């Protein structure tokens, strides 16, 4: 019997697991082709212990293995370390690679001396087709049409096409009596999708409450404004709510060319080049309300801010803000466009010197570049404000953040453009690697392996930000009255999220036009911009146009450059015990030395200005550049043992040590201040790093048993334990800087407060200062057309101003803890019926948790990504039909930090996918893939589920196509 299709792929994967040294799981080409997966990350989620992080479009982009996050998993392409240009991180983005042209994925869960370091979760090897490894010609082409339901949940003004194409092809053959092999493969796919997000942009702040003290955010707030307020413990609040709808467009090109030459059967040369281009564009519209910290009392039927106790903190289930009907409600339009290009050129020589001795030499140069893909930079935002919002109440008793604002309506005479932002960011990474290895067979039972490797990695992340916080408006209200602003129902965009149709919810979503806004904003800047770049009192046409474009250089922004050089040498002894119970033992030792040079350009400032109701900016930017060095070396042992207790039962035990290198963003020198983080009555923000940080070190223990009870069927169970030390923790230090004062303090501010104006009324406080102190040192009125809403600047040089406090986050090596868990796998074929089922469940626990009962400034050492996960797959296949359904589930987990040192948890999520294939004759196969059939949504929260951070809704997706094999 010749086994093909899904069953053949599962048998191959099973043999990989059964025959490997150490614990290895995988998935082979037929399996990848049969799964309805968009990219390799989604293919890997079917493997036990592997979970994926999904991006805005719902696609898998990064992987977590056994609770260890993406930055601590090493990704290889044909055994070579791959670059990833995602800024300050190390996590490889699998969204750049399609599943086409990949022959296999191997996930090594135990440490091996021969594997490059850096993967304390796993080392993931992506293998591509090699023509001399296949004994037949392969030539095929496939096409698909992708239909995305989520586009129908977007405003027509930004919605892309619901139907987009995919095409892929491969040609592989050998010539000259199998001495020459050529393989060429390529794929192109385009996808438009919708992502609708209800979220808070500034996170949740947490502070301790002690008896008799309410905390800084609640100082001066009358007790009648706060219901069920705690007398001790911790209390939270947020500052804004945002509703965003986004059209995402992804175009992905993948290609690989391989040339092989084998002059003899014992010598083979391989030259290959891999290209991956991933271009993404976003068109987004956001409506938002800034209301904090504002804790107004009950007025005109409004309830007070009401707190509810969770197990760790008190959260505002109701948060109120009382305004006079002139507050700004923001409607921003945004675009984002970036292109990532991966190029990898490699050479390999494999020489079988004799029956006992083999040599292998491998070298590659690989680059990844992420650049802006728009004349307006990688990201741009223009904010249109509606200045007629009155009393507003937020309700956090639903999955959806409900905003009630009864007096709010669209009035074109109350609109003007306020803030804008145009960023120009780049991210580059290069990897040059040379590896040499040899294998010598001492006997039939003994084998020695040795190797030497050199790796040079260069990472650069640079950017500029043309930011203007004109929150009082550029020009008078009504100057944008001729703009097209469409109106939609909010509930129509979020129908899958419970609470989106709550009757308390403000029902309307406003959609402005980006091109119209920018054109009018340029005109307004020429007429009304109070401070001219040329010093003449009004911007020229060129200056106004540049005002709404990104800077083209990085001399005034951050420029972070890190070079990492590693040298490694390893040796390994493999021994097979020819005893009554066959056993195998592998003992290895790896030495790794790394030197780091980190150069950082950061921006310094010499002044502050309170320039709008809630906004404080940093002024006088100058740049400085400095370099710091670091180095470390490790000796890393590994031991793998297995025994065949019977011809069906196999047991394993492994021990190994590995390291996980710090993120590049954690190794930066200098203090980087966020120029736009300053707020009225809120601290500024910044960060710093340390190139002398040690990597995480993990001691790993694995035990497993596998029972192969029938052909293509087995059950397996395993336990793992990781002892992690030198974990990188984040602490927040409060720091002040010479010349940077809080303008909302000092003599003038104290006089305004003494007049009876409450602390949560910055607009009235500013008006008082302008009315009484205009012309005094540090106070300048720039627009007096409305006496009730004077506009201008209050500098940090005013008398008595106190230093502005900055929350500076900084990494450091902390202690450690453990990660432990259990894995269960099964695979069963129902004889020759064509039916089969497989599944797995992984349970993970760790002491590296975020402490929710702590303030935002407390030191934390959590491990993101730790969660349970499960997969269940059922399939049927015969000569014509191939049908498969797969359900993937991941329990809740810590995604990371949100706005400084606050937690962000992703709630449990499950997705049902299916595929149907029908074969016509020998060469033509029709295929239908059905994704996210349960139409799930992804929700994240803070310390408790009341603290919603985001709720993202996408939609179902259907792909229909055909593949023809020549």
Secondary structure, 3 states (H helix, E strand, C coil): CCCCHHHHHHHHHHHHHHHCCCCEEEEEHHHHHHCCCCCHHHHHCCCCCEEEEECCCCCEEEEEECCECHHHCEEEECCEECCCCCCCCCCCCHHHCCCCCEEEEEEECCCCCCCCCCCCCCEEEEEECCHHHCCCCEEEEEEEEEEEHHHHHCCCCCCCCCEEEEEEEEEEEEECCCCEEEEEEEEEEEEEEEEEEEECCCCEEEEEEECCECCHHHCCCCHHHEECCCCCEEEEEECEEEEEEEEEEEEEEEEEEEEEEEEECCEEEEEEEEEEEEEEEEEEEEEEEECCCCCCCCCCCCCCEEEEECCCCEEEEEEEECCCCCEEEEEEEEEEEEEEEEEEEEEEEEEECCCCEEEEEEEEEEEEEEEECCCCCCEEEEEEEEEEECCEEEECCCCCCEEECCCCCCCHHHEEEEEEEEEEEEEEEEEEEEEEEEEEECCCCEEEEEEEEEEEEEEEEEEEEEEECCCCCCCCCCCCCCCCCEEEEHHHHCCCCCCCCCCCCCCEEEECCHHHHHHHHHHHHHHHCCCCCCCCCCCCHHHHHHHCCCCCCCCCCEEEEEEEEEEEEEEEEEEEECCCCCEEEEEEEEEEEEEEEEEEEEEECCEEEECCCCEEEEECCEEEEEEEEEEEEEEEEEEEEEEECCCCEEEEEEEEEEEECCCHHHHCCCEEECCCCCECCECEEEEECCCCCCCEEEEEEEEEEEEEEECCEEEEEEEEEEEEECCEEEEEEEECCCCCEECCCHHHHHHHHHCCCCCCCHHHHHHHHHHHHCCCCCEEEEECCCCCCCEEEEECCCCCCEECCEEEEEEEECCEEEEEEEEEEEEEECCCCCEEEEEEEEEEEECCCCCCCCCCCCCECCCCCCCCEEEEEEEEECCCEEEEEEEEEECCEEEEEECCCEEEEECCEEEEEEEEEEEECCCEEEEEEEECCCCCEEEEECCCCCCEEEEEECCCEEEEEEEEEC
